[in-house]
Amino acid sequence: MKFLNAFENAQGWTPYGVFAMRMVLAVYWAVHWGYKVFYTGMPATEALFVRLGYPSWFAWGDITLEVVAVIGMLLGLYVRTLSLLLLVILIPALEIWIPNGLWALHGGYEFPVFWIAMQVVLVILGPGAWAIRTLPLFGAPRN
């Protein structure tokens, strides 16, 4: 019981948990980018944007932001700002998933809503451990 209490009250692990969440989100964005660029291809991605009523060049802006976000998240650069900017991609993407219903099993919006929530949590928590922007070498305040 003593170990369980110590484990539950441990404060020092939080930055590493946030780091893990940052890495998971970076991987999801990388896979999402790869799907659009390599699997469906950019012509299909452009066509999707046009079908949704956006100009085709939005597809290129979308994948560019995703590449910048993956690099920034992996390195821990401007994580809060990037996480906030990525909501510009995720929130309109709900337009694709909402008609399928809630459950992800049927291509619904369950997972995209979760993804949005995790991006918002990262905006609130910041980069976590091992972030370049928070290392003393790069001008972060020392505690």
trRosetta pair geometry for C-beta under 8 A, 3 or more apart (Angstrom, degrees):
i j d omega theta_ij theta_ji phi_ij phi_ji
1 4 5.5 -54 -149 36 36 114
1 5 6.4 37 153 -18 68 104
2 5 5.9 -54 -150 36 31 110
2 6 6.4 29 153 -17 64 107
3 6 5.7 -58 -148 39 31 110
3 7 6.1 33 154 -22 66 108
4 7 5.6 -53 -144 36 29 113
4 8 6.3 26 158 -16 64 109
5 8 5.9 -57 -143 39 28 108
5 9 6.2 9 162 -3 64 116
6 9 6.2 -70 -143 48 25 99
6 10 6.6 51 153 -55 63 92
7 10 5.9 -31 -153 -10 30 117
10 13 5.3 43 125 0 117 112
11 14 6.3 -27 -177 -11 54 116
12 15 7.9 -43 178 21 49 97
13 16 5.4 -65 -167 44 62 111
13 17 6.0 65 138 -26 86 103
14 17 5.6 -55 -148 34 34 113
14 18 6.4 32 157 -16 67 104
14 128 7.9 -138 135 -127 63 89
15 18 5.6 -54 -149 38 35 112
15 19 6.3 42 149 -24 65 103
15 128 4.7 141 -169 -163 61 67
15 129 3.9 101 137 -50 105 87
16 19 5.2 -44 -146 33 37 118
16 20 6.5 42 151 -22 63 99
16 128 6.9 137 -80 178 11 115
16 129 5.0 3 -81 7 56 143
17 20 5.6 -48 -150 32 33 113
17 21 6.6 33 151 -16 63 102
17 128 7.1 -139 73 -130 47 133
18 21 5.6 -51 -149 37 35 111
18 22 6.3 40 149 -23 65 104
18 122 7.5 132 -162 -120 90 71
18 125 4.9 -154 -122 144 128 135
18 126 7.0 26 171 76 150 65
18 127 7.1 101 134 124 118 26
18 128 2.9 -174 96 -82 101 116
18 129 7.1 131 66 2 92 71
19 22 5.5 -54 -150 34 32 115
19 23 6.5 30 153 -18 65 104
19 76 8.0 -28 -120 -87 87 120
19 127 7.6 35 -93 151 68 66
19 128 3.8 -153 -51 122 62 131
19 129 4.2 -50 -45 51 137 85
19 130 5.7 64 -127 39 139 100
19 131 7.6 -143 -103 -46 92 87
20 23 5.7 -54 -149 35 32 110
20 24 6.4 33 153 -19 65 104
20 128 7.7 -118 13 161 53 167
21 24 5.7 -52 -146 36 33 111
21 25 6.3 31 156 -16 65 106
21 118 6.7 -154 -172 -165 112 106
21 121 7.2 -70 163 104 155 121
21 122 6.4 -160 122 -82 117 100
21 125 7.8 57 67 68 142 151
21 128 7.2 141 45 -38 92 151
22 25 5.9 -57 -149 39 28 109
22 26 6.3 33 151 -23 63 106
22 73 5.4 -170 179 -170 89 93
22 76 7.1 44 155 -94 158 78
22 79 6.3 -39 -126 -140 126 138
22 122 6.4 122 -90 -130 76 124
22 127 6.2 45 -91 -157 156 58
22 128 5.6 -151 -10 29 129 126
22 131 7.8 -52 149 -83 176 107
23 26 5.5 -51 -147 34 33 115
23 27 6.5 33 154 -19 64 103
23 73 7.5 163 -91 146 31 103
23 74 7.4 70 -116 -112 70 61
24 27 5.8 -54 -152 35 32 111
24 28 6.5 32 150 -18 65 104
25 28 5.5 -50 -146 36 36 113
25 29 6.4 34 155 -17 66 104
25 73 6.1 -121 93 -157 99 154
25 83 7.8 15 146 -109 159 100
25 115 8.0 130 -125 -152 91 81
25 118 6.1 -173 -85 131 117 122
25 119 6.9 133 -142 -85 141 70
25 122 6.5 -50 -4 -51 166 154
26 29 5.9 -55 -149 38 30 109
26 30 6.3 32 151 -21 64 106
26 69 7.7 -165 -118 133 69 78
26 70 5.3 106 -161 -143 82 65
26 73 3.8 -169 -82 103 104 126
26 74 5.1 130 -163 -61 156 74
27 30 5.5 -53 -146 36 33 113
27 31 6.3 31 155 -17 66 104
28 31 5.8 -55 -147 38 30 109
28 32 6.1 34 153 -22 65 109
28 115 6.9 -159 147 -125 153 115
29 32 5.4 -53 -143 38 32 115
29 33 6.2 36 155 -20 65 104
29 66 5.4 -172 179 -158 99 88
29 69 5.4 -103 -180 103 161 118
29 70 5.0 -160 100 -75 116 89
29 73 7.0 117 31 20 141 148
29 86 7.3 -75 -102 -130 130 140
30 33 5.7 -53 -148 36 29 112
30 34 6.3 30 153 -19 63 108
30 66 8.0 155 -87 161 33 102
30 70 4.8 98 -71 -126 85 140
31 34 5.6 -55 -145 39 31 113
31 35 6.3 39 154 -26 65 102
32 35 5.8 -49 -150 28 29 114
32 36 6.9 21 154 -12 61 106
32 66 6.5 -130 93 -144 104 140
33 36 6.1 -63 -155 39 31 106
33 37 6.0 10 159 -5 70 116
33 63 5.8 111 -142 -144 91 82
33 66 4.2 170 -81 128 111 136
33 67 6.3 120 -140 -65 155 68
33 70 6.8 -76 -2 -33 147 138
34 37 6.0 -65 -134 47 28 100
34 38 5.2 -19 -175 23 70 118
34 39 7.0 67 135 -13 71 99
35 38 7.2 -57 -105 54 11 80
35 39 4.7 -31 -151 32 53 130
35 40 6.5 37 155 -1 70 99
36 39 7.5 13 -27 48 12 88
36 40 6.0 -33 -135 49 37 112
36 42 7.4 59 149 -92 82 55
36 45 4.6 69 -170 -96 97 136
36 59 7.6 -168 177 -166 128 97
36 62 7.6 -97 164 111 170 118
36 63 6.0 -149 98 -88 134 111
36 66 7.9 117 37 29 137 164
37 41 7.4 20 178 -123 27 27
37 42 6.3 13 -128 -59 58 86
37 45 7.5 -12 -74 -24 42 152
37 63 6.0 106 -66 -139 106 143
38 41 7.4 -2 -172 -77 11 53
40 44 4.1 -115 162 85 98 137
40 45 5.9 117 99 -52 118 80
40 48 7.9 22 146 -26 151 132
41 44 5.0 88 66 13 83 102
41 45 6.9 -150 100 -6 41 92
42 45 5.2 -54 -139 40 39 114
42 46 6.0 44 159 -22 70 101
42 59 6.6 131 -159 134 79 131
42 60 7.7 41 -153 -80 122 79
42 63 7.7 -65 -107 -14 99 157
43 46 5.8 -52 -147 36 30 112
43 47 6.4 32 152 -20 63 106
44 47 5.4 -52 -146 36 33 115
44 48 6.5 41 151 -25 64 100
45 48 5.6 -47 -151 29 33 115
45 49 6.8 32 151 -16 62 102
45 59 4.5 130 129 -156 98 130
45 62 7.7 -147 170 72 121 132
45 63 7.3 45 150 -46 160 121
46 49 5.8 -56 -154 35 34 110
46 50 6.4 32 151 -17 67 106
46 56 4.1 31 -166 -156 104 100
46 59 4.5 -116 -88 16 57 157
46 60 7.9 17 -88 -34 98 82
47 50 5.6 -54 -146 38 34 111
47 51 6.1 38 153 -22 66 106
47 56 7.8 12 -62 -115 33 103
48 51 5.6 -54 -147 36 29 113
48 52 6.5 22 155 -13 63 108
48 59 7.3 109 60 -95 91 120
49 52 5.8 -61 -150 41 31 108
49 54 4.4 -71 178 75 89 111
49 55 7.2 -17 136 87 119 30
49 56 5.9 132 80 -119 119 40
49 58 4.8 179 -166 72 142 108
49 59 4.6 -135 -13 -55 143 93
49 62 7.5 -162 -83 -8 132 140
50 53 7.7 72 -179 -55 31 11
50 54 6.9 -97 -80 68 29 60
50 55 7.4 11 -94 -155 73 20
50 56 5.3 -4 -58 -74 105 82
52 92 7.8 99 161 161 142 110
52 95 6.3 103 -145 104 118 139
52 96 7.4 -53 -92 -68 128 91
54 58 4.2 -46 152 26 126 158
54 59 8.0 137 103 -41 121 71
55 58 5.4 122 68 -19 70 96
56 59 6.0 -32 -178 11 56 113
56 60 8.0 48 136 -8 68 96
57 60 5.4 -45 -163 33 59 112
57 61 6.5 61 141 -18 74 100
58 61 5.4 -54 -149 40 40 114
58 62 6.1 49 150 -28 69 104
59 62 5.5 -51 -150 31 30 118
59 63 6.7 20 157 -10 64 103
60 63 6.2 -53 -144 40 32 101
60 64 6.2 36 154 -21 64 109
61 64 5.6 -57 -146 37 30 114
61 65 6.3 30 157 -18 65 105
62 65 6.1 -57 -151 35 26 107
62 66 6.5 25 152 -19 62 108
62 89 5.8 116 -141 -115 92 113
63 66 5.3 -51 -147 36 37 116
63 67 6.5 40 154 -21 67 100
64 67 5.9 -52 -151 33 32 109
64 68 6.4 28 153 -14 65 107
65 68 5.7 -56 -147 41 33 111
65 69 6.0 36 153 -23 66 109
65 85 6.4 -140 -160 139 122 117
65 86 7.1 166 147 -96 115 64
65 88 7.5 -78 176 73 170 116
65 89 6.5 -175 92 -48 135 127
66 69 5.6 -54 -144 37 29 114
66 70 6.4 32 157 -22 64 102
66 86 7.9 87 -98 -120 62 100
66 89 7.2 82 -67 -88 92 171
67 70 5.9 -51 -148 32 30 109
67 71 6.6 25 156 -12 63 106
68 71 6.0 -60 -151 40 30 108
68 72 6.0 27 154 -17 66 113
68 82 7.2 -153 122 -123 91 116
69 72 5.6 -58 -142 42 29 111
69 73 6.0 26 161 -18 66 109
69 82 4.8 149 -122 -178 78 117
69 85 7.3 -152 -85 83 112 110
69 86 5.5 81 -119 -76 153 116
70 73 6.0 -56 -143 38 26 107
70 74 6.2 25 159 -18 63 108
71 74 6.0 -57 -146 37 27 109
71 75 6.2 6 162 0 64 114
71 77 7.6 -16 123 41 79 123
72 75 6.2 -70 -143 50 24 98
72 76 7.7 -123 169 55 56 4
72 77 4.4 -101 -142 70 75 90
72 78 5.7 -54 -158 62 129 86
72 79 6.6 172 145 -85 99 54
72 82 4.6 162 99 -61 147 159
73 76 7.4 31 -168 -74 28 38
73 79 6.2 90 -109 -119 63 91
73 82 6.5 -138 -55 103 83 147
75 131 7.5 78 134 -152 50 59
75 132 4.9 -15 163 -1 92 128
76 79 6.0 -34 -151 -46 52 120
76 127 4.4 89 -153 -174 92 138
76 128 7.6 -116 -119 62 116 72
76 130 6.3 -179 -36 114 150 57
76 131 2.5 -159 178 -137 138 71
76 132 4.9 150 72 15 96 66
76 133 5.6 -141 130 18 83 87
76 134 6.6 -75 153 16 128 96
77 82 7.8 75 95 -25 69 135
77 131 7.5 175 -50 -175 35 90
77 132 5.6 -13 -67 63 83 115
77 133 5.2 130 -120 -44 46 111
78 81 4.4 -38 174 44 101 117
78 82 5.5 106 111 -24 88 96
78 133 6.3 145 -39 -75 46 155
79 82 5.9 -58 -141 42 27 108
79 83 6.0 29 160 -22 65 109
79 122 6.3 -103 157 166 105 107
79 126 6.2 97 76 -174 121 48
79 127 3.9 143 10 -85 148 86
79 131 6.5 -73 -22 -133 131 138
79 133 7.2 -153 -6 35 89 139
80 83 5.9 -57 -146 36 26 111
80 84 6.4 25 155 -17 62 108
80 122 7.3 -166 -101 134 51 74
80 123 5.2 87 -151 -143 75 55
80 126 5.7 -31 -57 -109 108 61
80 127 7.5 -86 -31 -42 76 77
81 84 5.8 -58 -152 37 30 111
81 85 6.3 29 152 -18 65 108
82 85 5.5 -55 -146 38 33 112
82 86 6.3 38 155 -27 66 104
83 86 5.8 -49 -149 28 30 115
83 87 7.6 44 149 -29 56 92
83 119 4.8 173 -170 -169 90 79
83 120 7.6 171 151 -74 114 20
83 122 4.3 -159 -116 96 156 112
83 123 4.7 -153 101 -64 124 76
84 87 6.0 -42 -170 10 39 115
84 119 7.7 156 -74 156 28 104
84 123 5.2 90 -64 -109 85 125
85 88 5.8 -35 -178 10 53 116
86 89 5.5 -46 -166 33 57 109
86 90 6.1 45 142 -15 80 109
86 119 5.5 -132 84 -138 117 142
87 90 5.4 -59 -133 47 41 106
87 91 5.4 36 172 -21 78 109
87 116 6.6 78 -122 -140 87 88
87 119 5.9 173 -67 115 84 142
87 120 7.5 65 -83 -68 128 80
88 91 7.0 -34 -117 32 16 103
88 92 7.3 5 171 2 47 110
89 92 7.1 -81 -164 45 22 96
89 93 6.2 25 152 -29 64 118
90 93 5.4 -60 -149 31 31 119
90 94 7.5 49 154 -36 61 86
90 112 6.4 167 -166 -168 90 92
90 115 6.0 -150 -136 109 134 109
90 116 4.9 169 137 -86 136 86
90 119 6.5 178 7 6 159 154
91 94 6.1 -33 -171 1 39 114
91 116 6.5 89 -76 -116 69 131
92 95 5.8 -19 178 -2 60 117
93 96 5.7 -38 -174 22 61 112
93 97 6.9 36 140 -4 77 109
93 112 6.0 -150 105 -141 109 138
94 97 5.7 -72 -147 49 44 100
94 98 5.4 53 160 -40 83 104
94 109 5.7 47 -144 -131 86 126
94 112 5.7 173 -91 122 72 142
94 113 7.4 66 -107 -69 116 76
94 116 7.9 -5 -59 -44 116 142
95 98 6.6 -35 -127 17 21 113
96 99 7.9 -79 170 25 26 99
97 100 5.7 -62 -166 33 52 114
97 107 6.6 -142 -132 152 78 71
97 108 6.0 88 175 175 94 29
97 109 4.0 128 121 -83 114 74
97 112 5.2 161 31 7 162 142
98 108 7.9 48 -119 -159 21 69
98 109 5.1 21 -83 -47 54 139
100 106 5.4 -177 170 122 102 91
100 107 4.3 -98 -160 94 165 87
100 108 4.5 -144 105 -87 98 57
100 109 7.2 146 62 -27 93 72
101 106 5.8 17 57 83 115 133
101 108 4.4 -62 88 -103 63 125
101 109 7.7 -154 108 12 27 83
102 108 4.9 38 102 159 15 148
102 109 6.3 -59 -127 53 40 81
102 110 5.4 69 164 -61 68 93
103 106 5.2 65 83 20 97 97
103 108 4.7 90 59 24 36 142
103 110 5.6 14 -130 -22 25 136
104 107 7.3 38 -165 -89 42 12
104 108 5.7 -99 -70 56 30 82
104 110 4.3 -96 -37 62 87 115
104 111 4.4 74 -103 -25 130 105
105 108 7.4 9 44 13 55 105
108 111 7.9 120 85 12 65 80
109 112 5.2 -62 -154 50 67 110
109 113 5.5 68 147 -27 90 103
110 113 6.3 -66 -155 35 21 108
110 114 6.6 20 152 -16 61 110
111 114 5.4 -55 -148 37 36 114
111 115 6.2 39 154 -23 68 104
112 115 5.4 -51 -144 35 34 115
112 116 6.4 39 154 -21 65 101
113 116 5.6 -48 -150 34 33 114
113 117 6.5 36 150 -20 63 104
114 117 5.6 -54 -151 35 32 113
114 118 6.4 31 152 -18 66 105
115 118 5.8 -53 -148 36 31 110
115 119 6.6 33 152 -19 63 103
116 119 5.8 -55 -152 34 32 111
116 120 6.5 31 151 -18 65 105
117 120 5.7 -55 -151 36 33 112
117 121 6.4 36 150 -21 66 104
118 121 5.4 -47 -146 34 36 115
118 122 6.5 37 153 -19 64 102
119 122 5.7 -54 -151 36 33 112
119 123 6.6 42 147 -24 64 99
120 123 5.4 -46 -153 28 37 117
120 124 6.7 33 150 -16 64 103
121 124 5.7 -57 -153 38 34 110
121 125 6.0 15 158 -5 70 113
122 125 6.0 -59 -130 49 31 99
122 126 7.6 -147 180 23 57 6
125 128 6.8 21 136 -59 114 85
126 131 7.9 -107 150 -2 91 168
126 134 7.7 89 155 -66 123 138
127 131 3.5 61 133 -88 141 157
127 133 6.3 137 -17 55 160 111
127 134 5.9 -167 65 -14 129 126
128 131 6.5 122 68 -36 54 115
131 134 4.4 56 76 20 106 106
131 135 7.0 -162 88 -29 52 80
132 135 5.8 -45 -149 10 35 116
132 138 5.8 69 163 -17 74 161
133 138 6.3 -100 -126 106 28 141
133 140 6.8 102 143 -67 51 116
134 138 7.8 29 33 64 13 114
134 140 4.6 84 -156 -102 40 163
135 138 5.2 71 69 16 87 101
135 140 6.1 127 62 19 21 126
136 139 7.9 131 -171 -2 36 8
136 140 5.8 -91 -87 63 38 87
136 142 5.3 32 -108 -81 121 94
